[in-house]
Amino acid sequence: MEDRSEHFVGKVAQKAIIERDGKILVCKGIGDKVWELPGGRLHNGEKPQEGLAREIKEEVNLEISVGKPVFIDKSYHGKEKADQLFVTYACTVIGGEFKADPGEVEDYCWVAQKEALALPLFEDCRAALRAYFGVR
């Protein structure tokens, strides 16, 4: 029998599903070939919702209200070659003027459900969108 007594030690990746006018914001990080949801890593000492709000402000200059988690899983971060806890929240824009930070976001677009799921996405982001849209 496999020993599962060792605790998970890893980073927490948090993503935001931001919907506006029926479309979802997706981004490409610098040098990435696939799309993802905006967000980033939780810093030490941050509450999860505060950390996600900080990341969205840094990446796209939007102030958000972080809602309930819609998807939680463990995923593999290819660039860092490590497992991470992946948490996605439904979020609402409450302020700010959209402006992508060119040091963090190479490209972005607002896409409808069908378009979003047809894009080349990181698999954890695809699973999060499927959960959000209620698609099996």
C-alpha positions in Angstrom: 0.0 0.0 0.0 1.3 3.5 -1.0 2.3 5.7 1.9 0.3 9.0 1.6 1.3 10.4 5.0 3.6 13.1 3.5 1.9 16.5 3.3 1.6 18.5 0.1 4.1 21.3 0.0 3.8 23.6 -3.0 2.6 26.9 -4.4 -0.9 28.1 -4.8 -2.0 29.3 -8.3 -5.1 31.4 -8.3 -7.1 32.3 -11.4 -10.0 34.6 -12.0 -12.9 34.0 -14.3 -13.9 37.5 -15.2 -17.0 37.8 -17.3 -18.1 41.0 -19.1 -21.0 41.2 -21.6 -21.1 37.5 -21.8 -17.4 37.1 -22.6 -14.5 35.7 -20.5 -11.1 37.3 -20.3 -8.2 35.1 -21.3 -4.6 36.0 -21.5 -1.2 34.7 -22.8 1.8 35.1 -20.6 5.1 36.3 -22.0 6.4 33.6 -24.3 3.4 31.3 -23.8 1.8 29.5 -26.8 -1.4 28.7 -25.1 -4.1 30.8 -23.3 -4.9 31.0 -19.6 -7.1 32.8 -17.1 -5.6 35.8 -15.5 -4.2 35.5 -12.0 -1.0 34.4 -10.3 0.6 33.0 -7.2 -0.5 33.5 -3.6 2.2 35.3 -1.5 3.1 34.4 2.0 0.9 36.3 4.5 -1.9 37.0 1.9 -5.4 35.9 2.2 -6.4 34.1 -1.0 -9.0 36.7 -2.2 -6.6 39.6 -1.5 -3.8 37.8 -3.4 -6.0 37.2 -6.5 -7.3 40.8 -6.4 -3.6 42.0 -6.3 -2.6 39.8 -9.2 -5.5 41.1 -11.4 -4.7 44.7 -10.5 -1.0 44.1 -11.5 -1.8 42.2 -14.7 -4.7 44.1 -16.2 -5.4 47.1 -13.9 -8.9 45.9 -12.9 -10.3 46.0 -9.4 -12.3 42.9 -8.8 -14.6 41.4 -6.2 -13.6 37.8 -5.7 -16.5 35.4 -5.5 -16.7 31.8 -4.6 -14.2 29.2 -5.8 -15.6 27.4 -8.9 -12.8 24.9 -9.4 -10.0 23.5 -7.2 -7.5 20.9 -8.2 -3.8 20.0 -8.0 -2.0 20.6 -11.3 1.5 20.5 -12.7 3.3 23.7 -13.5 5.4 22.9 -16.5 7.8 25.9 -16.3 8.6 25.2 -12.7 8.3 21.4 -13.0 6.3 21.2 -9.8 2.8 20.4 -8.6 0.6 23.3 -7.4 -2.7 23.8 -5.9 -4.9 25.4 -8.6 -7.9 27.5 -7.4 -10.2 29.4 -9.7 -12.8 32.0 -8.6 -15.8 33.7 -10.3 -15.0 37.4 -10.1 -16.7 40.6 -10.9 -15.1 43.9 -12.1 -15.8 46.7 -9.6 -13.4 49.3 -10.9 -10.3 50.3 -12.8 -9.7 50.8 -16.5 -8.5 47.7 -18.4 -4.9 48.0 -19.3 -2.7 44.9 -19.8 0.8 45.1 -18.3 3.2 44.3 -21.2 5.6 42.8 -18.7 3.1 40.1 -17.7 0.6 39.8 -20.5 1.7 39.2 -24.1 -1.8 39.0 -25.5 -5.4 39.0 -24.3 -9.0 38.7 -25.6 -12.6 38.5 -24.4 -14.2 35.4 -25.7 -17.6 33.7 -25.5 -18.0 30.2 -23.9 -17.8 28.3 -27.2 -14.7 30.2 -28.3 -13.0 29.9 -24.9 -13.3 26.2 -24.9 -12.0 25.9 -28.5 -8.8 27.9 -27.7 -5.5 26.2 -27.0 -5.6 26.5 -23.2 -3.6 25.2 -20.3 -5.5 22.1 -19.2 -6.2 23.3 -15.7 -7.7 26.5 -17.1 -9.8 24.4 -19.5 -11.1 22.3 -16.6 -11.9 25.4 -14.6 -13.9 26.9 -17.5 -15.8 23.7 -18.1 -16.7 23.7 -14.4 -17.8 27.4 -14.5 -19.9 26.8 -17.6 -21.3 23.5 -16.3 -19.9 21.6 -19.3 -19.0 17.9 -18.9 
